Every structure is written in C-alpha cells, then in structure tokens.
Amino acid sequence: MKTKFLAAVIATCFAAPVMAQSSVTIYGIADAGLMKQSGQTLRVVSGIADGSRLGFKGSEDIGGGFKAIFNLEARVELDTGSQKPTLLSDEQGLYLTRGMGAGFNSVLAPLGASGAALSAGVLQNIRSGFQVKGSAAVNPEGALFDRTSMVGLITPVGAILIGRMYTPGYEVFAAADVFESGTAGTWGGIIGGTAGFTNLGAEIRSSKSIQYRIATPAGFGGSLMYGAKGSGYLNRYNKFYGAAVTYKANGFDVGVAHNRGYQQSDLTSLVTSTIGGSYTTGDFKFLAGYHDQRNRHSALLLDYTNGYNAAIAPAIATQLASLPSATAAALGNGMRNVFLANVDANSQLDAASYQLGLHYRVGGGRVMASVAHQNDRGASNSDANLFALGYDYNLSKRTDIYTVVAQINNKNESQYIPGAAGSPGGFAKVPGDHSRAVQVGVRHRF
C-alpha cells in the first residue's frame, strides 16, 4: 500500500510538468558504509553520516507576501530497503530491568529453588521484550513520512507550519553537534538514560504539532511549537511545548531552546534546555553545547505496563497455577509491583551533557574532532565520555566520502555504544564497558 502511494505521488509530480518544475522538488540523500563496533561483526549500515531519505517539497506564491509550502520526507534504509532501522549492537540493554531480579527473588523466596528458576525466567523474558534482536529501534509504526510531514503558510510576519516536524530544542542541539547528528561521533550518542533509545534525552520531532517561525534580516530568529494529544517523537504525549531563539550572522549559528512534554496523564515528562552552536572563522569552525535533560514520568511507562499485563503476567499465572489461588494471586501481584516500581524508577532521567569540538578545512575536505560528557545525576551516577575524530572529503558538490573513529567510556550502569545518524548504536555487552567504533562511508545528495 505504501509503495503504491509513493509511486502515485511520484507519478503525479511527473504528470504535471509545470508544477514539478516551478514549485515541487524531489530530493534525497543516499548514505551507506561499513561499521565495526566493539564486540560486533563488520556491518553494512545505512545512514551513517546522514539518514538516507526521499523527500518532496514545494511552494506556491499566492500573492501579498504569502506562500503556501509543504514538505514530505520518508526514511529509507539502503541496506534493507525498509523504513525501520534496528539497533546496531545485538547486546541487551539492562538498565530498565535494574533491581528487578532481587525483587522477584524476594517475592518468590517461599517457593525455594522453583521460585528462583521462575524469577530468572521472568527477568529474561522482560529483557527480551524491551529489546528484541532485529526489532525496529526507530519508526516502529512504519510510517511512510516519518521524518517530516508538514504543510504551512509563509506570511510577511512569519511562518505557520502544521504536522510532524523537528522540535525547537532539537534544532538548537543539532546546530551545536560537531558531527551534525551523524556518525559514531554524534553528540546524541550519549544523551538520554542508559536504557538507550527507549529513554530519549532529546525530543527530536513532534507529531500533531503547530509551529510559528520567524527570521529577521539581522540574523535573529525564533520558533514556538505546540503539540496536541498524540504529539511527541513517539506520538505518546498529551501535549508538548517548545521554543527557541537563534542568531545566524557574522559567522555565528547559535541558539537557546526549551522543550517540555506531558505524558498521557498530563504529568510532566521529558524536559530539556539547550544552549549552543558554532562560530566560523577562516578554515575553522568551533562548536560547543550544553544540554540538560529531566524526565520524571516517562511517556513509555504505559507501554511497559501494558506489555507486562499482556505477555508476562499470564505466563507467571500459568507457572503458579498449581498453588492455592490466594497464594498464586498474592505472588503474581507481588511480581507485578516489583516490575512497576523498578521500571518507573529506571525510566527516569536526570542528566546534563556538554560537548566541545571543531572543524578544520584542509584541501577538499575537513577534519572533525570532539569530546562530549554525559553527567548522570541519578543514583547510579552512570556517566559517559565520548571522544571522536573524523575526516570528510568532497568528491564533488553532491558526493563525499568520510571516515570516523569514536570511543565511549562508560561508567557504572552506563551501556552506550557508538551508532549512526539513521540507527542507534545499541548497548555495550556489560554495563560500564568501554566501547569503540570505526566507520567508512559514502554520501550522495540529490
């Protein structure tokens, strides 16, 4: 169905030559390469420096300083042809299940050895449920235009946009990222909780949103975003707010932004504050950023609870069926309470992140280098440091080749591992292990 619809869109563009040439542009990025992570086999990866994509954008001048615009952008995974990238590491993330094993053992202690076996089995099933090998890490719904789907109106006093778009906070964050939100060196590789992509440290896009944007000739700009019910990156929010102020002139591209989401019960969920950007002078571009992340009420808790009720609780009930009904019910409720208490605590986020780096143009390419630190303010103090070095060489105006080397030093429960623009890295094999990655790729813009 999606393929037929996409073909119809392309056919429509070519069936109306005047429109296609005057106001509609078909564009995209094809990016892929090889990646070797710590403990993983050499892989072919799509979207290393930039997420591969196919997009349509257009505008129509309707007079009086007004323009109608639209943008549709689809995710494309060159390695598989799908729209659902997976984690690049096969290892399990253990952070969301921290503390559950001891809790389950305590509840089932009266059953002796059989209770210990049941506890271990339940814990493994929960971990597998949180990260099934090969399951989608991004765009689990398989949305056709997951990257952007927006229509808007440009007026003499600013633009009004409606749909799924980048959030104000993420735009400022990305402008400060030395590796431009891509490769193993991206600053985003260590933000968020060590639960990995299930505990985002930045709201990248928001569905069901309306945004106001303005840019002045002097270089000052700003944006305001409101998301209705079903907004946020994973469409789980009851509502969402975002705002940014930027300055882009005289070599500067800097900004300050704030995002705030509210989960299904209207409790405050992920809140981020970001400041940073770049300054370009001669062959140098210096970049720096600060990103604060707090999440006391994860919007994914309802998903975790429903998953437990649907898959884990019935299996436990079957295992306890031979016991008296009252005993079985008490043990089952005890197990559920342990799960809910621990997944609630482990899905919370309280951290601050810092990044410094530079670009240096040499010949037909540029050298990129950065250092970043994630300061986890939670009880486990699971910090991480990221070091990255890369080189990007332009073969032409549209095609470049690149190579990046990155290392993440994990602490305590931290399991970060370098990833790519289109796919999260996944998890280190053991909490606290250091992780490394080497990437070589080619990117073509059309």
C-alpha positions in Angstrom: 0.0 0.0 0.0 2.8 2.4 0.9 4.7 1.6 -2.2 1.6 2.2 -4.4 1.0 5.5 -2.7 4.7 6.6 -3.1 4.5 5.7 -6.8 1.3 7.7 -7.2 3.0 10.7 -5.6 5.9 10.5 -8.0 3.7 9.9 -11.0 1.6 12.9 -10.1 4.7 15.1 -10.0 5.8 14.0 -13.4 2.3 14.1 -14.8 2.2 17.8 -14.1 5.4 19.2 -15.7 4.6 22.8 -15.0 4.0 22.3 -11.3 7.0 19.9 -10.9 9.4 22.4 -12.5 8.0 25.6 -10.8 7.1 24.6 -7.3 7.8 20.9 -6.5 11.3 19.4 -5.8 12.1 15.8 -5.4 15.3 15.4 -3.3 17.1 13.0 -1.1 20.2 11.6 0.5 21.7 8.1 -0.2 24.2 7.3 2.6 25.8 4.0 3.5 29.0 2.4 4.5 30.8 -0.1 6.7 30.9 -0.1 10.5 32.8 -2.1 13.1 31.7 -1.8 16.7 33.3 -3.3 19.8 32.3 -7.0 20.1 30.2 -6.9 16.9 30.8 -8.2 13.4 31.6 -5.8 10.5 28.3 -4.5 9.2 26.9 -2.7 6.2 24.9 0.3 7.6 22.5 2.7 6.0 22.6 6.4 7.0 25.9 6.7 8.9 26.6 10.4 8.4 23.1 11.3 7.3 19.8 9.4 7.5 19.1 8.2 3.9 15.8 9.7 2.7 13.5 10.6 -0.1 11.6 13.9 0.1 9.2 16.1 -1.7 8.9 19.8 -1.0 7.2 22.7 -2.7 5.9 26.2 -2.5 3.3 28.4 -4.2 3.4 32.2 -4.3 -0.2 33.2 -3.6 0.5 37.0 -3.5 0.7 39.7 -1.0 3.9 38.3 0.6 2.2 34.9 1.3 3.4 31.5 0.2 1.9 28.0 0.7 4.5 25.3 1.4 4.7 21.6 2.1 7.4 19.0 2.9 7.1 15.2 2.9 10.2 13.2 3.8 10.4 9.4 4.0 13.1 7.4 5.8 14.9 4.9 3.5 17.2 2.1 4.8 19.6 1.4 1.9 20.9 -1.9 3.5 17.4 -3.5 3.6 15.1 -1.2 1.6 12.8 -0.9 4.6 11.8 2.1 6.8 12.6 0.5 10.2 16.3 0.7 11.3 17.4 -1.6 14.1 19.9 -1.2 16.8 23.5 -1.8 15.6 24.5 -3.9 18.6 23.0 -7.3 19.4 23.5 -6.9 23.1 20.7 -6.3 25.6 20.1 -3.1 27.4 20.0 -4.0 31.1 19.2 -0.6 32.7 15.4 -0.7 32.6 15.4 -4.1 34.5 17.9 -2.9 37.2 16.7 -4.2 40.6 14.0 -6.5 39.3 15.9 -9.7 39.8 16.4 -9.1 43.5 12.8 -8.0 43.9 11.5 -11.1 42.1 13.7 -13.4 44.2 12.4 -11.8 47.4 8.7 -12.3 46.3 9.2 -15.9 45.2 11.6 -16.9 48.1 8.9 -19.1 49.7 8.9 -21.4 46.7 12.6 -22.2 47.1 14.5 -23.4 44.0 11.5 -23.4 41.8 10.9 -19.7 42.7 14.5 -18.8 41.8 14.1 -20.5 38.4 10.8 -18.7 37.8 12.4 -15.4 38.8 15.3 -15.8 36.3 13.0 -16.8 33.5 10.7 -13.8 34.0 13.6 -11.4 34.1 15.0 -12.8 30.9 11.6 -12.6 29.2 11.2 -9.0 30.3 14.7 -8.1 29.0 13.9 -9.8 25.6 10.7 -7.8 25.4 12.4 -4.5 25.9 14.9 -5.2 23.1 14.2 -8.0 20.7 17.0 -8.6 18.3 16.2 -7.3 14.9 13.2 -5.3 16.1 12.7 -1.7 14.9 14.6 0.9 17.0 13.2 3.9 15.1 9.8 4.3 13.4 8.3 1.2 14.9 4.9 2.1 13.3 6.5 2.0 9.8 5.1 5.5 9.0 5.8 6.4 5.3 6.8 10.1 6.0 8.2 9.5 9.5 11.0 12.1 9.1 8.8 15.1 8.1 5.2 15.6 7.0 4.2 19.3 7.1 2.1 21.9 5.4 2.4 25.6 6.1 1.9 29.2 5.2 4.7 31.8 5.0 3.4 35.3 5.8 5.1 38.8 6.0 5.3 38.3 9.8 6.5 34.7 10.0 5.6 31.2 9.0 2.9 28.9 10.4 3.6 25.1 10.0 1.4 22.2 10.8 2.3 18.4 11.0 5.3 16.4 12.1 8.5 18.5 12.4 11.8 18.9 14.2 11.3 20.4 17.6 12.9 23.8 18.5 15.1 22.2 21.2 16.5 19.6 18.8 17.3 22.2 16.1 19.5 24.1 18.6 21.0 20.8 19.8 21.8 19.7 16.2 23.4 23.0 15.3 25.9 22.5 18.2 26.7 18.9 17.3 30.2 18.6 15.8 29.3 15.6 13.8 26.0 17.1 12.7 23.7 14.5 14.3 25.5 11.6 12.4 28.3 9.0 12.5 29.7 7.4 15.6 30.8 10.8 16.8 27.4 12.4 17.2 26.8 14.1 20.5 23.4 12.4 20.6 25.1 9.1 21.0 25.4 9.6 24.8 22.4 11.7 25.7 19.4 10.1 27.4 19.4 7.4 30.0 21.5 4.3 29.7 18.3 2.4 28.8 19.2 3.5 25.3 16.7 4.6 22.7 13.8 3.7 24.9 14.7 6.6 27.1 15.3 9.6 24.8 17.3 12.5 26.1 16.0 14.8 23.3 12.6 15.2 21.6 13.8 15.0 18.0 10.5 15.5 16.2 6.9 16.1 17.3 3.7 14.8 15.6 0.4 16.6 15.6 2.1 20.0 16.1 1.7 23.6 15.0 4.8 25.8 14.8 5.4 29.5 14.4 8.8 30.6 13.0 10.3 33.9 12.3 13.7 35.1 10.9 14.9 38.7 10.6 17.3 40.2 8.1 19.7 41.0 11.1 20.1 37.2 11.7 17.8 36.9 14.8 15.1 34.2 14.6 12.8 32.2 16.8 10.2 29.4 16.9 7.3 28.4 19.1 5.7 24.9 18.9 2.6 23.4 20.4 1.8 19.7 20.2 -1.7 18.4 20.7 -2.8 15.0 22.1 -0.7 12.3 20.3 2.3 14.6 19.8 6.0 14.0 20.6 8.5 11.8 18.8 6.7 8.6 19.6 3.2 10.1 19.5 2.6 9.4 23.2 2.3 12.9 24.6 -0.9 14.5 25.9 0.6 17.9 24.9 4.0 19.4 24.0 5.6 22.8 24.1 8.9 24.0 22.5 10.6 27.4 22.0 13.9 28.6 20.6 15.7 31.9 20.0 18.5 31.8 17.4 21.1 34.1 15.9 22.7 33.3 12.5 25.0 36.0 11.2 28.6 37.2 11.3 30.0 33.7 11.5 27.7 32.7 14.4 25.0 30.0 14.3 23.9 29.9 18.0 20.7 29.4 19.9 18.9 28.7 23.2 15.9 26.4 23.4 13.5 24.6 25.8 11.2 21.6 25.1 8.6 20.2 27.5 6.4 17.2 27.0 3.5 15.8 29.1 2.6 12.1 29.2 -0.8 10.5 28.9 -2.0 11.5 32.4 -0.7 15.1 31.8 2.2 14.7 34.1 5.5 16.5 33.0 7.6 14.0 31.0 10.8 14.8 29.2 12.0 18.4 29.8 15.2 19.7 28.0 17.0 23.0 28.0 19.7 23.5 25.3 22.2 26.3 24.5 25.0 26.1 22.0 26.0 26.5 18.4 29.0 27.4 16.3 31.4 30.2 15.2 33.1 30.0 11.8 36.3 32.0 11.1 38.6 31.2 8.1 39.2 27.5 7.9 38.0 26.8 11.4 34.5 26.2 12.8 34.3 25.9 16.6 31.3 24.2 18.2 30.0 23.9 21.8 26.8 23.0 23.5 25.1 22.3 26.8 22.0 20.1 27.1 20.0 19.5 30.3 17.6 16.5 30.4 15.0 15.6 33.0 12.2 13.0 32.8 10.3 12.1 36.0 7.3 10.5 34.2 8.2 8.6 31.0 5.5 8.5 28.4 6.5 4.9 27.7 5.5 3.6 31.1 2.0 2.8 29.8 3.6 0.7 27.0 5.7 -1.1 29.5 2.8 -1.8 31.8 0.5 -3.0 29.0 3.3 -5.2 27.7 3.7 -6.8 31.2 0.0 -7.3 31.6 -0.4 -8.9 28.1 2.7 -11.2 28.0 4.4 -11.6 31.3 1.5 -11.7 33.9 -0.3 -14.6 32.1 2.9 -16.6 31.9 3.5 -16.2 35.6 -0.1 -17.2 36.4 0.4 -20.4 34.4 3.6 -21.2 36.3 1.8 -20.6 39.7 -1.4 -22.4 38.7 -0.6 -25.4 40.9 -0.6 -23.3 44.1 -3.7 -22.3 46.1 -5.5 -19.5 44.3 -4.9 -16.9 47.0 -1.2 -17.7 47.2 -0.8 -17.6 43.4 -2.7 -14.2 43.3 -0.5 -12.7 46.1 2.7 -13.8 44.4 1.6 -12.6 41.0 0.6 -9.2 42.4 4.0 -9.0 44.2 5.8 -9.7 41.0 3.8 -7.0 39.1 4.5 -4.5 41.9 8.2 -5.2 41.7 8.2 -4.7 37.9 6.2 -1.4 38.0 8.3 0.1 40.8 11.6 -0.7 39.2 10.7 0.2 35.6 9.3 3.5 36.8 12.5 4.4 38.7 14.8 3.2 35.9 13.0 5.1 33.1 13.5 8.4 34.9 16.2 10.7 33.6 18.3 13.4 35.3 21.4 14.4 33.4 23.4 17.2 31.9 25.6 16.9 28.8 28.5 19.0 27.4 30.3 19.0 24.1 33.2 20.8 22.6 34.8 20.4 19.1 35.9 21.9 15.8 36.0 21.5 12.1 39.1 22.4 10.1 39.0 22.7 6.3 42.0 21.3 4.6 42.2 20.7 0.8 38.9 19.4 -0.5 37.7 18.1 2.9 37.6 18.8 6.6 38.8 17.3 9.8 36.2 17.0 12.7 37.1 16.4 16.3 35.0 16.4 19.5 34.8 15.5 23.1 31.5 15.1 25.0 30.5 14.2 28.5 27.1 12.9 29.9 26.8 13.7 33.6 24.2 11.4 35.0 22.7 12.9 38.2 20.8 9.8 39.1 21.5 7.4 41.9 23.7 5.1 39.8 26.0 8.0 38.6 26.2 6.4 35.1 28.3 8.9 33.3 29.8 8.6 29.9 32.6 10.3 27.9 32.7 10.4 24.1 35.8 11.0 22.0 35.6 11.2 18.2 37.8 12.1 15.2 36.7 12.1 11.6 37.6 13.2 8.1 35.1 14.1 5.3 36.3 14.6 1.7 34.2 16.1 -1.1 34.5 14.2 -4.3 32.0 16.7 -5.9 29.4 19.2 -4.9 27.0 16.4 -4.1 29.1 13.4 -3.2 31.5 12.9 -0.3 33.3 10.1 1.5 34.1 10.0 5.2 35.7 8.0 8.0 35.1 8.4 11.7 36.7 6.7 14.8 34.9 7.1 18.2 35.2 5.7 21.7 32.7 5.9 24.6 34.0 5.4 28.1 31.1 4.1 30.2 30.8 4.3 34.0 28.8 2.2 36.4 25.4 1.1 34.8 26.1 3.0 31.5 26.0 0.9 28.3 26.3 3.4 25.5 27.9 2.3 22.2 28.6 4.5 19.1 25.8 4.5 16.5 25.0 6.3 13.3 22.6 9.0 12.0 20.0 6.6 11.0 20.4 3.9 13.7 21.1 4.0 17.4 24.2 2.2 18.4 22.6 -0.1 20.9 24.3 -1.4 24.1 27.7 -2.4 25.3 27.8 -6.1 26.4 28.4 -5.3 30.1 27.4 -2.1 32.0 30.5 0.1 32.5 32.4 -1.4 29.5 34.1 1.0 27.1 33.0 0.8 23.5 34.5 1.8 20.2 33.5 2.1 16.5 35.2 2.7 13.2 33.1 3.8 10.1 33.8 4.4 6.4 31.0 5.6 4.2 29.9 7.5 1.1 27.0 10.0 0.9 25.3 11.4 -2.2 22.8 14.3 -2.1 20.3 14.7 -5.0 
